[in-house]
Amino acid sequence: MIEVIHNFADIDFARGGKHHYQLAFHCDGTWGYSLVPLTVINGLRGPNPNGVLCFGGTHGNEYEGQVGLKRLCTDLNPEEMSGRVILMPQLSTSACIANTRTSPLDGVNMNRAFPGNPRGTISYRISNFVKTVLFPQARIVIDIHSGGMEGAFPHCMSFHPIPDPRQCAETAQLAQIFDTPFVLIYSSAMASGLLTDEAELEGKVTLGSELGAGASLDRTGVRYAYEGVRNALRHYGLLEGSVQKLRPESDGPPRLIEAAQLDCYIPAPADGIWEPVIAPGTQVQKGQLLGRLHDFFDHSSPARDILSPRDGWIAMLHLSARPTKGQTLFVVAQEQPWSEVLGA
């Protein structure tokens, strides 16, 4: 049974068992609501200080988190659990319904709306609810993303540079547990108002991810979302059992790559048709051809070769064939030893 909640103070976050809600956020300018799904699970095996809060659908055209978390809403059994898990599989529900990055109700990108505003438009009110009501319920925050129509990434978990060494080490350890091929440390200066920024600033162990692209459904990305969260619950003792390896044992741990500086994010030098010649996750050398920009205003002109400015790993390639001047065309990240973030 799903309970529709109009007064958010009515949610009993301590109630034992599994409870499904639809949160009624009123639409601006009309008598109606956007009903945002929320599932709260309190394990019946006792308390656990490590509450876990998971989001999908922060961007509506990214589906791996939506599907992975919806499956967890049905599959997690409170009789087999301790502690609290909170799941929001479609945080920006209106964007999810519309298959868009931003909400059609107010034109706002949910992942630029934090810390929110209780008297703002609907996206800002939802983000304010997350910050003021949900964040206090958990110590671990996981926001499942994929590239949508913006960029193609290798499967990776992600976090920002974190000044506190203990918070950084625990975050890095949790990222390893998802067992994606890469873990990306990325710059917080590329955007403001991110959900993960806000959670990190509150001292929470916080992960983002990139688990697919193209507004499609990557089955491997769904597996990382679903099994990765289950691994997180096992790691913190909310589920019994040991952490499961998701890739072949021979693959070893994820590769840690860092794009913490803004010069890792290379903008398109001009408008054009983008023809990449390498794939995300490729190791490249300085001067290597990454792709070509074609100008069809003069179809007799040669393509503009786009070369790597440094050695590293391709952490992102622009997905659309039609980048505009100034959009990030690719990201070159440098490999780092795990000891840098886990401690010696």
C-alpha positions as CSV (number, residue, x, y, z in Angstrom):
1,M,0.0,0.0,0.0
2,I,1.2,3.5,-0.9
3,E,0.2,6.4,1.5
4,V,-0.1,9.9,0.0
5,I,1.5,12.4,2.4
6,H,0.5,16.1,2.3
7,N,2.0,17.1,5.7
8,F,5.6,15.8,5.7
9,A,5.7,15.9,9.5
10,D,3.3,12.9,9.4
11,I,6.1,10.6,8.2
12,D,7.2,8.4,11.0
13,F,10.8,7.6,10.1
14,A,11.2,5.3,13.1
15,R,8.3,3.0,12.4
16,G,9.4,-0.6,12.0
17,G,9.1,-2.4,8.7
18,K,8.8,-1.1,5.1
19,H,6.5,1.8,4.2
20,H,5.9,3.3,0.8
21,Y,4.8,7.0,0.4
22,Q,4.0,9.5,-2.3
23,L,4.9,13.0,-1.2
24,A,2.5,15.6,-2.5
25,F,4.4,18.7,-3.6
26,H,1.9,21.2,-4.9
27,C,2.3,22.4,-8.4
28,D,2.8,26.1,-8.9
29,G,-0.2,27.9,-10.5
30,T,-2.6,24.9,-10.5
31,W,-4.6,22.8,-8.1
32,G,-2.6,19.7,-8.3
33,Y,0.5,17.8,-7.1
34,S,3.6,16.2,-8.2
35,L,3.6,12.9,-6.3
36,V,7.2,12.0,-5.4
37,P,7.9,8.4,-4.4
38,L,9.6,7.6,-1.1
39,T,10.2,4.3,0.7
40,V,11.4,4.0,4.3
41,I,12.6,0.7,5.6
42,N,13.5,0.2,9.3
43,G,15.0,-3.2,9.8
44,L,13.4,-5.4,12.4
45,R,16.7,-6.8,13.7
46,G,17.5,-3.7,15.7
47,P,19.1,-0.3,15.3
48,N,22.1,0.6,13.3
49,P,23.8,4.1,13.5
50,N,24.6,4.0,9.7
51,G,21.4,5.1,8.1
52,V,21.6,5.0,4.3
53,L,19.7,7.5,1.9
54,C,19.6,6.7,-1.8
55,F,18.4,8.8,-4.8
56,G,17.6,8.0,-8.4
57,G,16.0,10.3,-11.0
58,T,17.7,13.5,-9.8
59,H,17.9,14.0,-13.6
60,G,14.8,12.6,-15.3
61,N,16.5,11.1,-18.3
62,E,18.9,9.0,-16.3
63,Y,17.3,5.6,-15.7
64,E,19.8,3.2,-14.1
65,G,19.3,4.7,-10.6
66,Q,15.5,4.9,-11.1
67,V,15.2,1.2,-12.0
68,G,17.9,-0.1,-9.5
69,L,16.3,1.7,-6.6
70,K,12.7,0.7,-7.5
71,R,13.9,-2.9,-7.4
72,L,15.4,-2.3,-4.0
73,C,12.0,-0.8,-2.8
74,T,10.4,-4.1,-3.5
75,D,13.3,-6.5,-2.8
76,L,14.7,-5.3,0.5
77,N,13.1,-7.3,3.4
78,P,13.0,-5.5,6.8
79,E,13.0,-8.9,8.5
80,E,16.5,-9.4,7.2
81,M,17.8,-5.9,8.1
82,S,18.8,-3.6,10.9
83,G,18.9,0.1,10.8
84,R,17.2,2.5,8.4
85,V,17.3,2.8,4.6
86,I,15.5,5.5,2.7
87,L,14.9,5.2,-1.1
88,M,13.8,8.0,-3.5
89,P,13.9,6.4,-7.0
90,Q,12.5,9.5,-8.8
91,L,13.6,12.6,-7.0
92,S,12.6,14.9,-9.8
93,T,9.5,13.0,-10.7
94,S,8.2,15.5,-13.2
95,A,11.5,15.4,-15.1
96,C,11.4,11.6,-15.0
97,I,7.9,11.5,-16.5
98,A,9.0,14.0,-19.2
99,N,12.3,12.2,-19.9
100,T,14.2,15.4,-19.4
101,R,17.2,16.6,-17.4
102,T,15.2,19.5,-15.9
103,S,11.7,19.7,-14.5
104,P,9.1,20.8,-17.0
105,L,7.2,22.4,-14.1
106,D,9.7,25.1,-13.4
107,G,12.6,24.5,-15.8
108,V,15.0,23.8,-12.9
109,N,17.8,21.2,-12.8
110,M,17.3,19.4,-9.5
111,N,21.0,18.9,-9.2
112,R,21.6,22.6,-9.2
113,A,18.8,23.5,-6.7
114,F,20.4,22.7,-3.3
115,P,20.1,23.7,-0.5
116,G,16.6,24.6,-1.8
117,N,14.0,27.0,-0.6
118,P,10.8,26.1,1.2
119,R,9.0,29.0,-0.6
120,G,10.6,28.5,-4.0
121,T,9.4,26.7,-7.1
122,I,8.7,23.0,-6.9
123,S,12.3,21.8,-7.5
124,Y,13.6,24.1,-4.8
125,R,10.9,22.9,-2.4
126,I,11.8,19.3,-3.0
127,S,15.5,19.9,-2.5
128,N,14.8,21.8,0.7
129,F,12.8,18.8,1.9
130,V,15.7,16.5,1.2
131,K,18.1,18.8,3.1
132,T,16.0,19.6,6.1
133,V,13.9,16.4,6.5
134,L,15.9,13.5,4.9
135,F,19.5,14.3,5.5
136,P,19.1,14.2,9.3
137,Q,17.8,10.6,8.9
138,A,21.0,9.2,7.4
139,R,24.8,9.2,7.7
140,I,25.5,7.8,4.1
141,V,24.1,9.5,1.0
142,I,24.2,7.9,-2.5
143,D,23.0,9.7,-5.6
144,I,22.8,7.5,-8.6
145,H,23.4,9.3,-11.9
146,S,24.2,8.4,-15.5
147,G,25.2,10.7,-18.4
148,G,21.7,11.3,-19.7
149,M,22.1,13.2,-23.0
150,E,25.0,15.2,-21.7
151,G,28.1,12.9,-21.7
152,A,29.3,9.4,-22.0
153,F,31.3,8.1,-19.0
154,P,32.9,4.8,-18.2
155,H,31.0,3.1,-15.4
156,C,32.2,4.9,-12.3
157,M,31.3,6.0,-8.7
158,S,32.3,9.6,-8.0
159,F,33.0,12.1,-5.2
160,H,34.6,15.5,-4.8
161,P,37.9,16.3,-3.2
162,I,37.1,16.1,0.5
163,P,39.3,18.1,3.0
164,D,38.6,16.0,6.0
165,P,40.8,12.9,5.8
166,R,38.5,10.6,7.7
167,Q,35.5,11.5,5.7
168,C,37.5,11.2,2.5
169,A,38.9,7.8,3.4
170,E,35.5,6.4,4.3
171,T,34.0,7.8,1.1
172,A,36.7,6.2,-1.0
173,Q,36.3,2.9,0.7
174,L,32.5,2.9,0.0
175,A,33.2,3.8,-3.6
176,Q,35.4,0.7,-3.9
177,I,32.6,-1.5,-2.6
178,F,30.4,-0.7,-5.7
179,D,33.2,-2.3,-7.8
180,T,32.8,-0.2,-10.9
181,P,35.8,-0.2,-13.2
182,F,36.6,3.4,-12.3
183,V,36.2,5.8,-9.3
184,L,36.3,9.5,-10.4
185,I,37.3,12.4,-8.1
186,Y,35.8,15.4,-9.9
187,S,35.8,19.2,-9.5
188,S,33.1,20.8,-7.4
189,A,33.8,24.0,-9.2
190,M,32.2,22.9,-12.4
191,A,28.7,23.5,-10.9
192,S,26.9,24.7,-7.8
193,G,23.8,23.5,-6.0
194,L,24.6,19.8,-6.2
195,L,22.9,17.3,-3.9
196,T,26.3,15.6,-3.2
197,D,27.9,19.0,-2.5
198,E,25.3,19.7,0.2
199,A,25.6,16.2,1.8
200,E,29.4,16.4,1.8
201,L,29.4,19.8,3.4
202,E,27.2,18.2,6.2
203,G,30.0,15.7,6.8
204,K,28.1,12.8,5.3
205,V,29.7,9.9,3.5
206,T,28.5,10.8,0.0
207,L,28.8,9.1,-3.4
208,G,27.6,10.1,-6.9
209,S,27.9,7.9,-10.0
210,E,27.8,7.7,-13.8
211,L,26.3,4.4,-14.8
212,G,25.1,4.9,-18.4
213,A,24.3,7.4,-21.1
214,G,22.0,8.4,-23.9
215,A,18.7,8.3,-21.9
216,S,18.7,4.5,-22.4
217,L,18.9,1.7,-19.8
218,D,22.3,0.2,-19.4
219,R,21.8,-3.2,-17.8
220,T,25.4,-3.2,-16.4
221,G,24.7,0.2,-14.9
222,V,21.5,-1.0,-13.3
223,R,23.5,-3.9,-11.8
224,Y,26.0,-1.5,-10.3
225,A,23.2,0.6,-8.8
226,Y,21.3,-2.4,-7.4
227,E,24.1,-4.6,-6.2
228,G,26.3,-1.7,-5.2
229,V,23.7,-0.4,-2.8
230,R,23.2,-3.9,-1.4
231,N,27.0,-4.1,-1.0
232,A,26.9,-0.8,0.9
233,L,24.2,-2.1,3.2
234,R,26.3,-5.3,3.9
235,H,29.4,-3.2,4.5
236,Y,27.6,-1.1,7.2
237,G,25.9,-4.1,8.7
238,L,22.3,-3.2,7.6
239,L,22.2,-6.5,5.7
240,E,23.9,-9.7,6.7
241,G,26.5,-11.2,4.5
242,S,29.8,-10.2,3.0
243,V,30.4,-7.6,0.2
244,Q,30.1,-9.3,-3.2
245,K,32.6,-8.8,-6.1
246,L,30.7,-7.5,-9.1
247,R,33.4,-7.8,-11.7
248,P,35.7,-10.8,-12.3
249,E,38.2,-11.4,-9.6
250,S,41.0,-10.9,-12.1
251,D,40.0,-7.3,-12.7
252,G,41.3,-6.1,-9.4
253,P,40.1,-3.0,-7.6
254,P,38.5,-0.1,-9.4
255,R,40.9,2.4,-11.0
256,L,41.1,5.7,-9.2
257,I,41.2,8.7,-11.5
258,E,41.1,12.4,-10.6
259,A,39.8,15.4,-12.5
260,A,39.8,17.9,-9.6
261,Q,41.2,20.8,-11.6
262,L,39.2,22.8,-14.1
263,D,41.8,22.4,-16.8
264,C,40.9,18.7,-17.0
265,Y,37.6,19.8,-18.6
266,I,38.3,20.7,-22.2
267,P,35.7,22.9,-23.9
268,A,34.8,22.6,-27.6
269,P,36.8,25.3,-29.5
270,A,34.0,25.8,-32.0
271,D,30.5,24.6,-33.0
272,G,30.6,21.6,-35.3
273,I,29.8,17.9,-35.7
274,W,31.7,15.9,-33.2
275,E,33.3,12.6,-34.3
276,P,35.0,10.9,-31.4
277,V,37.6,8.2,-32.3
278,I,38.1,6.8,-28.8
279,A,35.8,5.5,-26.1
280,P,35.2,6.7,-22.5
281,G,37.6,4.9,-20.2
282,T,40.4,4.9,-22.7
283,Q,44.0,5.6,-21.6
284,V,45.5,8.3,-23.8
285,Q,48.7,10.1,-24.3
286,K,49.5,13.7,-24.9
287,G,48.9,14.7,-28.5
288,Q,46.8,11.6,-29.2
289,L,43.8,12.1,-31.6
290,L,40.6,12.0,-29.6
291,G,38.1,13.1,-32.3
292,R,37.4,15.5,-35.0
293,L,35.1,18.6,-35.4
294,H,33.5,18.9,-38.8
295,D,32.3,22.2,-40.3
296,F,29.6,21.7,-42.9
297,F,29.3,25.4,-43.8
298,D,32.4,24.5,-45.9
299,H,32.1,20.8,-46.7
300,S,35.4,20.9,-48.6
301,S,37.3,22.0,-45.5
302,P,39.3,19.4,-43.6
303,A,38.1,18.4,-40.1
304,R,39.6,20.0,-37.1
305,D,41.6,17.4,-35.2
306,I,41.1,17.4,-31.4
307,L,44.1,16.2,-29.5
308,S,44.6,15.2,-25.9
309,P,46.4,17.9,-24.0
310,R,48.0,15.5,-21.6
311,D,48.4,11.8,-20.6
312,G,45.5,10.3,-18.7
313,W,42.2,8.6,-18.9
314,I,39.1,9.7,-20.7
315,A,36.6,10.3,-17.9
316,M,33.9,11.8,-20.2
317,L,33.2,12.4,-23.9
318,H,30.5,14.8,-25.1
319,L,27.6,12.6,-26.1
320,S,25.7,14.7,-28.6
321,A,27.1,15.0,-32.2
322,R,26.4,18.7,-32.0
323,P,28.4,20.4,-29.3
324,T,28.5,24.2,-29.1
325,K,31.5,26.3,-28.5
326,G,32.4,26.2,-24.8
327,Q,30.6,23.0,-23.9
328,T,32.8,20.4,-22.3
329,L,34.0,18.2,-25.1
330,F,36.0,15.7,-23.0
331,V,37.6,15.2,-19.6
332,V,41.1,13.9,-19.2
333,A,41.7,12.5,-15.7
334,Q,44.9,11.4,-14.1
335,E,45.3,8.1,-12.3
336,Q,46.0,8.3,-8.6
337,P,47.1,5.7,-6.0
338,W,44.4,4.6,-3.6
339,S,46.7,5.5,-0.7
340,E,46.2,9.2,-1.6
341,V,42.6,8.9,-0.4
342,L,42.5,5.9,1.9
343,G,45.6,6.9,3.9
344,A,48.9,5.0,4.0
